[in-house]
Amino acid sequence: MTPLDLQRVKERWNEVLDKLESENRVAWLAFFDARLVNFDNNQLKLSFVDAEKLSGAHDYSYVRKDSHRAALEQAVREIFGVSIAIIVE
């Protein structure tokens, strides 16, 4: 099995988001516009800087709760078969 890296996560990120949406739409709303910036030591760092720059951008930061991050981590686990931690910039 190929080790998980940022490129592999990016290639299948839509699958992760689809899985998350089917399980928890509010969590999906909190993370659908994240930019994947780094993956190291089983920690995936997400950034929302680009989303905040857009005119009329939606601010979902208030719904990025621990339970929603856990739902995203679960979706990643189901797609890739490994446990990771989600870090939000």
C-alpha positions as protocol buffer text, in pm:
chain_id: "A"
residue {
  index: 1
  type: MET
  ca { x: 0 y: 0 z: 0 }
}
residue {
  index: 2
  type: THR
  ca { x: 132 y: 343 z: -97 }
}
residue {
  index: 3
  type: PRO
  ca { x: 187 y: 578 z: 198 }
}
residue {
  index: 4
  type: LEU
  ca { x: -64 y: 855 z: 225 }
}
residue {
  index: 5
  type: ASP
  ca { x: 63 y: 1194 z: 112 }
}
residue {
  index: 6
  type: LEU
  ca { x: -89 y: 1532 z: 26 }
}
residue {
  index: 7
  type: GLN
  ca { x: -118 y: 1452 z: -344 }
}
residue {
  index: 8
  type: ARG
  ca { x: -314 y: 1130 z: -279 }
}
residue {
  index: 9
  type: VAL
  ca { x: -545 y: 1311 z: -39 }
}
residue {
  index: 10
  type: LYS
  ca { x: -606 y: 1587 z: -294 }
}
residue {
  index: 11
  type: GLU
  ca { x: -677 y: 1333 z: -569 }
}
residue {
  index: 12
  type: ARG
  ca { x: -954 y: 1174 z: -363 }
}
residue {
  index: 13
  type: TRP
  ca { x: -1071 y: 1476 z: -162 }
}
residue {
  index: 14
  type: ASN
  ca { x: -1405 y: 1490 z: -346 }
}
residue {
  index: 15
  type: GLU
  ca { x: -1472 y: 1132 z: -235 }
}
residue {
  index: 16
  type: VAL
  ca { x: -1403 y: 1237 z: 124 }
}
residue {
  index: 17
  type: LEU
  ca { x: -1638 y: 1534 z: 90 }
}
residue {
  index: 18
  type: ASP
  ca { x: -1909 y: 1319 z: -71 }
}
residue {
  index: 19
  type: LYS
  ca { x: -1883 y: 1072 z: 217 }
}
residue {
  index: 20
  type: LEU
  ca { x: -1896 y: 1355 z: 471 }
}
residue {
  index: 21
  type: GLU
  ca { x: -2198 y: 1511 z: 302 }
}
residue {
  index: 22
  type: SER
  ca { x: -2385 y: 1180 z: 310 }
}
residue {
  index: 23
  type: GLU
  ca { x: -2315 y: 1143 z: 684 }
}
residue {
  index: 24
  type: ASN
  ca { x: -2328 y: 1501 z: 813 }
}
residue {
  index: 25
  type: ARG
  ca { x: -2430 y: 1787 z: 587 }
}
residue {
  index: 26
  type: VAL
  ca { x: -2351 y: 2056 z: 846 }
}
residue {
  index: 27
  type: ALA
  ca { x: -1995 y: 1923 z: 879 }
}
residue {
  index: 28
  type: TRP
  ca { x: -1971 y: 1919 z: 500 }
}
residue {
  index: 29
  type: LEU
  ca { x: -2076 y: 2286 z: 490 }
}
residue {
  index: 30
  type: ALA
  ca { x: -1804 y: 2366 z: 742 }
}
residue {
  index: 31
  type: PHE
  ca { x: -1528 y: 2209 z: 531 }
}
residue {
  index: 32
  type: PHE
  ca { x: -1633 y: 2204 z: 164 }
}
residue {
  index: 33
  type: ASP
  ca { x: -1432 y: 2515 z: 78 }
}
residue {
  index: 34
  type: ALA
  ca { x: -1114 y: 2417 z: 261 }
}
residue {
  index: 35
  type: ARG
  ca { x: -781 y: 2425 z: 83 }
}
residue {
  index: 36
  type: LEU
  ca { x: -554 y: 2134 z: 164 }
}
residue {
  index: 37
  type: VAL
  ca { x: -216 y: 2288 z: 241 }
}
residue {
  index: 38
  type: ASN
  ca { x: -3 y: 2027 z: 416 }
}
residue {
  index: 39
  type: PHE
  ca { x: 3 y: 1663 z: 519 }
}
residue {
  index: 40
  type: ASP
  ca { x: 273 y: 1552 z: 761 }
}
residue {
  index: 41
  type: ASN
  ca { x: 284 y: 1293 z: 1041 }
}
residue {
  index: 42
  type: ASN
  ca { x: -78 y: 1196 z: 972 }
}
residue {
  index: 43
  type: GLN
  ca { x: -193 y: 1555 z: 1023 }
}
residue {
  index: 44
  type: LEU
  ca { x: -383 y: 1724 z: 742 }
}
residue {
  index: 45
  type: LYS
  ca { x: -372 y: 2103 z: 758 }
}
residue {
  index: 46
  type: LEU
  ca { x: -664 y: 2290 z: 604 }
}
residue {
  index: 47
  type: SER
  ca { x: -682 y: 2659 z: 521 }
}
residue {
  index: 48
  type: PHE
  ca { x: -984 y: 2879 z: 459 }
}
residue {
  index: 49
  type: VAL
  ca { x: -791 y: 3192 z: 364 }
}
residue {
  index: 50
  type: ASP
  ca { x: -898 y: 3177 z: -2 }
}
residue {
  index: 51
  type: ALA
  ca { x: -1266 y: 3141 z: 89 }
}
residue {
  index: 52
  type: GLU
  ca { x: -1244 y: 3444 z: 316 }
}
residue {
  index: 53
  type: LYS
  ca { x: -1098 y: 3658 z: 36 }
}
residue {
  index: 54
  type: LEU
  ca { x: -1389 y: 3614 z: -202 }
}
residue {
  index: 55
  type: SER
  ca { x: -1655 y: 3879 z: -220 }
}
residue {
  index: 56
  type: GLY
  ca { x: -1962 y: 3754 z: -39 }
}
residue {
  index: 57
  type: ALA
  ca { x: -1774 y: 3455 z: 101 }
}
residue {
  index: 58
  type: HIS
  ca { x: -1960 y: 3236 z: 344 }
}
residue {
  index: 59
  type: ASP
  ca { x: -1816 y: 3228 z: 692 }
}
residue {
  index: 60
  type: TYR
  ca { x: -1872 y: 2881 z: 832 }
}
residue {
  index: 61
  type: SER
  ca { x: -1598 y: 2910 z: 1096 }
}
residue {
  index: 62
  type: TYR
  ca { x: -1861 y: 2918 z: 1370 }
}
residue {
  index: 63
  type: VAL
  ca { x: -1977 y: 2567 z: 1279 }
}
residue {
  index: 64
  type: ARG
  ca { x: -1631 y: 2410 z: 1265 }
}
residue {
  index: 65
  type: LYS
  ca { x: -1681 y: 2230 z: 1594 }
}
residue {
  index: 66
  type: ASP
  ca { x: -1482 y: 1938 z: 1729 }
}
residue {
  index: 67
  type: SER
  ca { x: -1768 y: 1704 z: 1637 }
}
residue {
  index: 68
  type: HIS
  ca { x: -1758 y: 1822 z: 1276 }
}
residue {
  index: 69
  type: ARG
  ca { x: -1382 y: 1782 z: 1260 }
}
residue {
  index: 70
  type: ALA
  ca { x: -1428 y: 1430 z: 1398 }
}
residue {
  index: 71
  type: ALA
  ca { x: -1684 y: 1359 z: 1124 }
}
residue {
  index: 72
  type: LEU
  ca { x: -1432 y: 1473 z: 861 }
}
residue {
  index: 73
  type: GLU
  ca { x: -1161 y: 1258 z: 1017 }
}
residue {
  index: 74
  type: GLN
  ca { x: -1402 y: 962 z: 1007 }
}
residue {
  index: 75
  type: ALA
  ca { x: -1475 y: 1023 z: 638 }
}
residue {
  index: 76
  type: VAL
  ca { x: -1100 y: 1028 z: 565 }
}
residue {
  index: 77
  type: ARG
  ca { x: -1059 y: 706 z: 763 }
}
residue {
  index: 78
  type: GLU
  ca { x: -1334 y: 539 z: 560 }
}
residue {
  index: 79
  type: ILE
  ca { x: -1190 y: 650 z: 224 }
}
residue {
  index: 80
  type: PHE
  ca { x: -819 y: 587 z: 298 }
}
residue {
  index: 81
  type: GLY
  ca { x: -825 y: 332 z: 579 }
}
residue {
  index: 82
  type: VAL
  ca { x: -597 y: 540 z: 805 }
}
residue {
  index: 83
  type: SER
  ca { x: -657 y: 770 z: 1098 }
}
residue {
  index: 84
  type: ILE
  ca { x: -544 y: 1129 z: 1063 }
}
residue {
  index: 85
  type: ALA
  ca { x: -587 y: 1452 z: 1256 }
}
residue {
  index: 86
  type: ILE
  ca { x: -742 y: 1757 z: 1091 }
}
residue {
  index: 87
  type: ILE
  ca { x: -568 y: 2087 z: 1171 }
}
residue {
  index: 88
  type: VAL
  ca { x: -745 y: 2412 z: 1078 }
}
residue {
  index: 89
  type: GLU
  ca { x: -542 y: 2729 z: 1009 }
}
